[in-house]
Amino acid sequence: MMSIRTLRQWLVFAVVTLVVGFAAGTVFAERQPHMQAALRALRNARQQLDVAEADKGGHRVKAIQLVSDAIREVEAGVRFDNKHQGE
């Protein structure tokens, strides 16, 4: 069984590791505020479409697919830019 001191040391190490990892990712990855705003808007749109009534002649389902595709494309664009910045 772990002592309280060992457990506390392990927890401190885990928290520090997470904070440093997050900070490193933030430093190296551009924030891209417009892409992040677009993602929030698209995710909100998909959430609204998900809870809308289904009687739309298939157009709601198609809209959900298109918005989901758009979300994936914006995410891919963010990843691409983060990977290729400074080139």
DSSP file (Angstrom, degrees, kcal/mol; ACC not computed):
  #  RESIDUE AA STRUCTURE BP1 BP2  ACC     N-H-->O    O-->H-N    N-H-->O    O-->H-N    TCO  KAPPA ALPHA  PHI   PSI    X-CA   Y-CA   Z-CA
    1    1 A M              0   0    0      0, 0.0     2,-0.2     0, 0.0     0, 0.0   0.000 360.0 360.0 360.0 138.2    0.0    0.0    0.0
    2    2 A M        -     0   0    0      1,-0.1     2,-0.1     2,-0.1     0, 0.0  -0.459 360.0-123.5 -74.3 141.9    1.3    3.5   -0.9
    3    3 A S     >  -     0   0    0     -2,-0.2     4,-2.5     1,-0.1     5,-0.2  -0.408  25.0-111.3 -76.7 162.8    2.0    5.9    1.9
    4    4 A I  H  > S+     0   0    0      1,-0.2     4,-2.7     2,-0.2     5,-0.2   0.892 119.4  52.7 -60.8 -39.6    0.3    9.3    1.9
    5    5 A R  H  > S+     0   0    0      2,-0.2     4,-2.6     1,-0.2    -1,-0.2   0.925 110.0  46.9 -64.1 -44.6    3.6   11.0    1.1
    6    6 A T  H  > S+     0   0    0      2,-0.2     4,-2.5     1,-0.2    -2,-0.2   0.914 113.4  49.0 -63.7 -42.9    4.2    8.7   -1.9
    7    7 A L  H  X S+     0   0    0     -4,-2.5     4,-2.5     2,-0.2    -2,-0.2   0.918 111.4  49.4 -62.0 -44.3    0.7    9.2   -3.2
    8    8 A R  H  X S+     0   0    0     -4,-2.7     4,-2.6     2,-0.2    -2,-0.2   0.915 111.4  49.2 -62.3 -43.6    1.0   13.0   -2.7
    9    9 A Q  H  X S+     0   0    0     -4,-2.6     4,-2.5     1,-0.2    -2,-0.2   0.910 111.5  49.5 -62.4 -42.2    4.4   13.0   -4.6
   10   10 A W  H  X S+     0   0    0     -4,-2.5     4,-2.5     2,-0.2    -2,-0.2   0.917 111.6  48.5 -63.4 -43.1    2.8   11.0   -7.4
   11   11 A L  H  X S+     0   0    0     -4,-2.5     4,-2.6     2,-0.2     5,-0.2   0.911 111.1  49.7 -64.1 -42.9   -0.2   13.3   -7.7
   12   12 A V  H  X S+     0   0    0     -4,-2.6     4,-2.7     1,-0.2     5,-0.2   0.931 111.9  49.0 -61.2 -45.2    2.1   16.4   -7.8
   13   13 A F  H  X S+     0   0    0     -4,-2.5     4,-2.5     1,-0.2    -2,-0.2   0.921 111.8  49.0 -59.7 -44.6    4.2   14.8  -10.5
   14   14 A A  H  X S+     0   0    0     -4,-2.5     4,-2.3     2,-0.2    -2,-0.2   0.917 113.0  46.5 -62.8 -44.2    1.1   13.9  -12.5
   15   15 A V  H  X S+     0   0    0     -4,-2.6     4,-2.7     2,-0.2     5,-0.2   0.930 113.1  48.6 -65.2 -45.2   -0.4   17.4  -12.2
   16   16 A V  H  X S+     0   0    0     -4,-2.7     4,-2.8     1,-0.2     5,-0.2   0.912 111.0  51.4 -61.2 -42.2    2.9   19.1  -13.1
   17   17 A T  H  X S+     0   0    0     -4,-2.5     4,-2.4    -5,-0.2    -1,-0.2   0.918 111.6  46.9 -60.7 -44.6    3.3   16.7  -16.1
   18   18 A L  H  X S+     0   0    0     -4,-2.3     4,-2.6     2,-0.2    -2,-0.2   0.920 113.6  47.9 -63.7 -44.3   -0.2   17.6  -17.3
   19   19 A V  H  X S+     0   0    0     -4,-2.7     4,-2.8     2,-0.2    -2,-0.2   0.929 113.5  46.8 -64.1 -45.7    0.3   21.3  -16.9
   20   20 A V  H  X S+     0   0    0     -4,-2.8     4,-2.6     2,-0.2    -1,-0.2   0.915 113.1  49.7 -63.6 -42.5    3.7   21.3  -18.7
   21   21 A G  H  X S+     0   0    0     -4,-2.4     4,-2.1    -5,-0.2    -2,-0.2   0.916 113.1  46.1 -62.2 -43.4    2.3   19.2  -21.5
   22   22 A F  H  X S+     0   0    0     -4,-2.6     4,-2.3     2,-0.2    -2,-0.2   0.924 112.9  49.8 -64.7 -44.1   -0.7   21.6  -21.9
   23   23 A A  H  X S+     0   0    0     -4,-2.8     4,-2.5     1,-0.2    -2,-0.2   0.903 110.2  50.6 -62.6 -41.1    1.6   24.6  -21.8
   24   24 A A  H  X S+     0   0    0     -4,-2.6     4,-2.3     1,-0.2     5,-0.2   0.918 111.0  48.5 -63.4 -43.0    3.9   23.2  -24.4
   25   25 A G  H  X S+     0   0    0     -4,-2.1     4,-1.9     1,-0.2    -1,-0.2   0.879 112.5  48.9 -63.7 -37.4    1.0   22.4  -26.7
   26   26 A T  H  < S+     0   0    0     -4,-2.3    -2,-0.2     2,-0.2    -1,-0.2   0.889 111.1  49.6 -69.4 -39.4   -0.3   25.9  -26.2
   27   27 A V  H  < S+     0   0    0     -4,-2.5    -2,-0.2     1,-0.2    -1,-0.2   0.919 118.6  37.6 -65.8 -43.4    3.0   27.5  -26.9
   28   28 A F  H  < S+     0   0    0     -4,-2.3     2,-0.5    -5,-0.2    -1,-0.2   0.729 107.0  72.3 -84.5 -22.2    3.6   25.6  -30.1
   29   29 A A  S  < S-     0   0    0     -4,-1.9     2,-0.1    -5,-0.2    53,-0.1  -0.831  83.3-125.6 -99.4 127.1    0.1   25.6  -31.4
   30   30 A E        -     0   0    0     -2,-0.5    52,-0.1    48,-0.1    -2,-0.1  -0.406  16.1-131.7 -64.7 142.6   -1.4   28.8  -32.8
   31   31 A R        -     0   0    0     -2,-0.1     5,-0.2    -4,-0.1    -1,-0.1   0.841  23.8-162.9 -70.5 -33.5   -4.6   29.7  -31.1
   32   32 A Q     >  -     0   0    0      3,-0.1     4,-2.5     1,-0.1     3,-0.3   0.950   5.4-170.9  51.9  63.8   -6.4   30.4  -34.4
   33   33 A P  H  > S+     0   0    0      0, 0.0     4,-2.2     0, 0.0     5,-0.1   0.820  80.0  51.1 -59.8 -33.5   -9.3   32.4  -32.8
   34   34 A H  H  > S+     0   0    0      2,-0.2     4,-2.2     1,-0.2     5,-0.1   0.897 111.8  46.4 -72.4 -38.3  -11.4   32.5  -36.0
   35   35 A M  H  > S+     0   0    0     -3,-0.3     4,-2.4     2,-0.2    -1,-0.2   0.898 113.2  49.9 -68.4 -39.2  -11.1   28.8  -36.6
   36   36 A Q  H  X S+     0   0    0     -4,-2.5     4,-2.3     2,-0.2    -2,-0.2   0.898 110.6  49.8 -65.3 -39.7  -12.0   28.1  -32.9
   37   37 A A  H  X S+     0   0    0     -4,-2.2     4,-2.4    -5,-0.2    -2,-0.2   0.903 110.1  51.1 -63.9 -40.5  -15.0   30.5  -33.2
   38   38 A A  H  X S+     0   0    0     -4,-2.2     4,-2.8     2,-0.2     5,-0.2   0.915 108.9  51.2 -62.7 -42.5  -16.1   28.6  -36.4
   39   39 A L  H  X S+     0   0    0     -4,-2.4     4,-2.8     2,-0.2     5,-0.2   0.922 109.9  49.3 -60.8 -44.1  -15.9   25.3  -34.5
   40   40 A R  H  X S+     0   0    0     -4,-2.3     4,-2.3     1,-0.2    -1,-0.2   0.929 113.1  47.2 -61.0 -44.1  -18.0   26.6  -31.7
   41   41 A A  H  X S+     0   0    0     -4,-2.4     4,-2.5     2,-0.2    -2,-0.2   0.915 113.7  47.2 -64.4 -43.2  -20.6   27.9  -34.1
   42   42 A L  H  X S+     0   0    0     -4,-2.8     4,-2.7     2,-0.2    -2,-0.2   0.905 112.0  49.7 -65.9 -41.4  -20.7   24.7  -36.1
   43   43 A R  H  X S+     0   0    0     -4,-2.8     4,-2.2    -5,-0.2    -1,-0.2   0.889 111.7  49.1 -65.4 -37.4  -20.9   22.5  -32.9
   44   44 A N  H  X S+     0   0    0     -4,-2.3     4,-2.4    -5,-0.2    -2,-0.2   0.916 110.6  50.9 -65.7 -42.2  -23.8   24.7  -31.7
   45   45 A A  H  X S+     0   0    0     -4,-2.5     4,-2.5     1,-0.2    -2,-0.2   0.921 110.6  48.6 -61.0 -43.9  -25.5   24.4  -35.1
   46   46 A R  H  X S+     0   0    0     -4,-2.7     4,-2.6     1,-0.2    -1,-0.2   0.906 110.0  52.0 -63.9 -40.1  -25.1   20.6  -35.0
   47   47 A Q  H  X S+     0   0    0     -4,-2.2     4,-1.4     2,-0.2    -1,-0.2   0.914 110.9  47.6 -62.3 -41.9  -26.5   20.5  -31.5
   48   48 A Q  H  X S+     0   0    0     -4,-2.4     4,-0.8     1,-0.2    -2,-0.2   0.905 112.6  48.9 -65.9 -41.0  -29.5   22.5  -32.5
   49   49 A L  H >< S+     0   0    0     -4,-2.5     3,-0.5     1,-0.2    -2,-0.2   0.885 106.5  57.7 -64.5 -38.1  -30.1   20.3  -35.6
   50   50 A D  H 3< S+     0   0    0     -4,-2.6    -1,-0.2     1,-0.2    -2,-0.2   0.859 112.9  38.9 -60.5 -35.9  -29.8   17.2  -33.4
   51   51 A V  H 3< S+     0   0    0     -4,-1.4    -1,-0.2    -3,-0.1    -2,-0.2   0.502  93.5 106.8 -96.3  -4.1  -32.7   18.3  -31.1
   52   52 A A  S << S-     0   0    0     -4,-0.8    -3,-0.0    -3,-0.5    -4,-0.0  -0.354  85.8 -87.7 -69.6 154.9  -34.8   19.8  -33.9
   53   53 A E        -     0   0    0      1,-0.1    -1,-0.1     2,-0.1     7,-0.1  -0.321  33.3-131.9 -62.6 148.0  -38.0   17.8  -34.9
   54   54 A A  S    S+     0   0    0      1,-0.2     2,-2.3    -3,-0.1     4,-0.5   0.543  78.5 100.7 -83.0  -8.1  -37.3   15.2  -37.6
   55   55 A D        +     0   0    0      1,-0.2    -1,-0.2     2,-0.1    -2,-0.1  -0.374  44.2 112.9 -83.1  66.0  -40.1   16.1  -40.0
   56   56 A K  S >  S-     0   0    0     -2,-2.3     3,-1.6     0, 0.0    -1,-0.2   0.106  90.2-103.8-123.2  20.9  -38.1   18.0  -42.5
   57   57 A G  T 3  S-     0   0    0      1,-0.3    -2,-0.1    -3,-0.2    -3,-0.0   0.788  78.2 -57.3  64.5  28.1  -38.2   15.8  -45.6
   58   58 A G  T 3> S+     0   0    0     -4,-0.5     4,-2.1     1,-0.0    -1,-0.3   0.306 116.8 109.0  87.5 -10.3  -34.6   14.6  -45.0
   59   59 A H  H <> S+     0   0    0     -3,-1.6     4,-2.5     2,-0.2     5,-0.1   0.863  75.3  53.0 -70.7 -35.4  -33.1   18.1  -45.1
   60   60 A R  H  > S+     0   0    0      2,-0.2     4,-2.4     1,-0.2    -1,-0.2   0.929 110.0  48.5 -63.0 -45.2  -32.4   18.1  -41.4
   61   61 A V  H  > S+     0   0    0      1,-0.2     4,-2.0     2,-0.2    -2,-0.2   0.915 112.7  48.0 -61.3 -44.0  -30.5   14.8  -41.7
   62   62 A K  H  X S+     0   0    0     -4,-2.1     4,-2.5     1,-0.2    -1,-0.2   0.896 110.4  52.1 -64.4 -39.8  -28.5   16.1  -44.7
   63   63 A A  H  X S+     0   0    0     -4,-2.5     4,-2.8     2,-0.2     5,-0.2   0.900 107.4  52.3 -63.0 -40.7  -27.8   19.4  -42.8
   64   64 A I  H  X S+     0   0    0     -4,-2.4     4,-2.4     1,-0.2    -1,-0.2   0.916 110.5  48.5 -60.8 -42.8  -26.4   17.3  -39.9
   65   65 A Q  H  X S+     0   0    0     -4,-2.0     4,-2.4     2,-0.2    -2,-0.2   0.927 113.2  46.9 -62.7 -45.0  -24.1   15.4  -42.3
   66   66 A L  H  X S+     0   0    0     -4,-2.5     4,-2.4     2,-0.2    -2,-0.2   0.899 112.9  48.2 -66.4 -40.7  -22.9   18.6  -43.9
   67   67 A V  H  X S+     0   0    0     -4,-2.8     4,-2.4     2,-0.2    -1,-0.2   0.906 111.3  51.0 -66.4 -40.6  -22.3   20.4  -40.6
   68   68 A S  H  X S+     0   0    0     -4,-2.4     4,-2.1    -5,-0.2    -2,-0.2   0.907 110.5  49.5 -62.2 -41.3  -20.4   17.3  -39.3
   69   69 A D  H  X S+     0   0    0     -4,-2.4     4,-2.2     1,-0.2    -2,-0.2   0.914 110.1  51.3 -61.4 -42.9  -18.3   17.3  -42.4
   70   70 A A  H  X S+     0   0    0     -4,-2.4     4,-2.5     2,-0.2    -2,-0.2   0.897 107.8  52.3 -62.8 -40.8  -17.6   21.0  -41.9
   71   71 A I  H  X S+     0   0    0     -4,-2.4     4,-2.5     1,-0.2    -1,-0.2   0.935 110.0  48.6 -60.2 -46.5  -16.5   20.4  -38.3
   72   72 A R  H  X S+     0   0    0     -4,-2.1     4,-2.3     1,-0.2    -2,-0.2   0.892 111.5  50.1 -62.1 -39.1  -14.1   17.7  -39.5
   73   73 A E  H  X S+     0   0    0     -4,-2.2     4,-2.3     2,-0.2    -1,-0.2   0.909 110.9  47.8 -66.7 -42.4  -12.7   20.1  -42.2
   74   74 A V  H  X S+     0   0    0     -4,-2.5     4,-2.3     2,-0.2    -2,-0.2   0.927 112.4  49.7 -64.6 -43.6  -12.1   22.9  -39.7
   75   75 A E  H  X S+     0   0    0     -4,-2.5     4,-2.5     1,-0.2    -2,-0.2   0.908 111.1  49.8 -60.2 -41.5  -10.4   20.6  -37.3
   76   76 A A  H  X S+     0   0    0     -4,-2.3     4,-2.7     1,-0.2    -1,-0.2   0.888 109.4  52.1 -64.8 -38.5   -8.2   19.3  -40.1
   77   77 A G  H  X S+     0   0    0     -4,-2.3     4,-2.5     2,-0.2    -2,-0.2   0.899 109.5  48.7 -63.9 -41.0   -7.3   22.8  -41.1
   78   78 A V  H  X S+     0   0    0     -4,-2.3     4,-2.6     2,-0.2    -2,-0.2   0.939 112.9  47.7 -63.5 -47.0   -6.3   23.7  -37.5
   79   79 A R  H  X S+     0   0    0     -4,-2.5     4,-2.2     2,-0.2    -2,-0.2   0.914 112.2  50.1 -60.7 -42.6   -4.2   20.5  -37.3
   80   80 A F  H  X S+     0   0    0     -4,-2.7     4,-2.1     1,-0.2    -2,-0.2   0.941 112.2  46.6 -61.5 -47.7   -2.6   21.3  -40.6
   81   81 A D  H  X S+     0   0    0     -4,-2.5     4,-0.9     1,-0.2    -1,-0.2   0.905 112.2  50.4 -63.3 -40.7   -1.8   24.9  -39.6
   82   82 A N  H  < S+     0   0    0     -4,-2.6     3,-0.3     1,-0.2    -1,-0.2   0.875 114.0  45.6 -63.9 -36.2   -0.4   23.8  -36.3
   83   83 A K  H  < S+     0   0    0     -4,-2.2    -1,-0.2    -5,-0.2    -2,-0.2   0.824 121.7  36.0 -75.1 -31.7    1.8   21.2  -38.0
   84   84 A H  H >< S+     0   0    0     -4,-2.1     3,-1.5    -5,-0.2    -1,-0.2   0.255  80.1 130.5-110.7  11.7    3.1   23.5  -40.7
   85   85 A Q  T 3< S+     0   0    0     -4,-0.9    -3,-0.0    -3,-0.3    -4,-0.0  -0.401  72.4  26.1 -68.5 143.8    3.4   26.9  -39.0
   86   86 A G  T 3         0   0    0     -2,-0.1    -1,-0.2     1,-0.0    -2,-0.0   0.477 360.0 360.0  85.8   2.5    6.7   28.6  -39.6
   87   87 A E    <         0   0    0     -3,-1.5    -2,-0.1     0, 0.0    -1,-0.0   0.452 360.0 360.0 -90.3 360.0    7.3   26.8  -42.9
